[in-house]
Amino acid sequence: MDSTQLFNLVTIAYFASMVLFIAYLATRNGKVAIGGNILAYIGLLVHTAALGLRWYESYQLLGADGRAPLSNLYESVVFFAWSIIVVYILIDWKYKQKAIGAFVVPFAFLGMTWAQLNLNDAIDPLVPALQSNWLTYHVITCFLGYAAFAVACGVSIMYLIKAGKEDKSEGDSPAGGILGLFPSTKILDDINYKSIMIGFPLLSLGIITGAAWANYAWGTYWSWDPKETWSLIVWFIYAAFLHARFTRGWAGKRAAILSIVGFAATIFCYLGVNLVLSGLHSYGGS
């Protein structure tokens, strides 16, 4: 069995996990949610093994030029999906709110599906610009940050749905039905804030290590390449989020909306720039 086949199994595990989490919202059966979580954990274990196997395969194919599986669009999407499940499991350990899985696991499933069906999974030699250990540090920090932002976006969507329902309901009675399975709006707001508190320093490290890598590859720390410019835009959005939180007490709906806007900008920085715009990072679109 090769790494691609293992990644196919991972996609199936995340799909089944997502279906069970959605079924949990429909049936309100806690055992169904536990099943969704077990499949997410199993998927993560297989996912980790598949990344390790792909790393090994690169040495089998390329000899001394073997490298960490983080170098093209296929590998970065697969690593992004892995990062999302890692952050989700950390949130699950702390908050034990199973409904969150229905809004976070789909991000990982969609990423894996796109990678498996549409992206080139060949293990090719690195272009000269990528032949640096800074690449590994840069990609790992950036994508762990992106994953934290994905979780923040998922719980922000939950927050807006639940808060909107509660605003329409009469009196102070809590939302019932499916929304009764959601964490309270206070917990959702807290997860949104803490996820961004995790993601922001990781993104900052990603930008710093990316600048070091750029200096190694192109002789300059910063060149206003589209990817660099959009990375700075994303950084400013989340910096504004934290600044507003600390100085003006921003929370609730405004924080949730800004979190969703930040993740939309993150996705454009990651995929939109790679696939639509040209620049020094154009190799990231293949």
Disulfide bonds with the S-S distance in Angstrom:
none
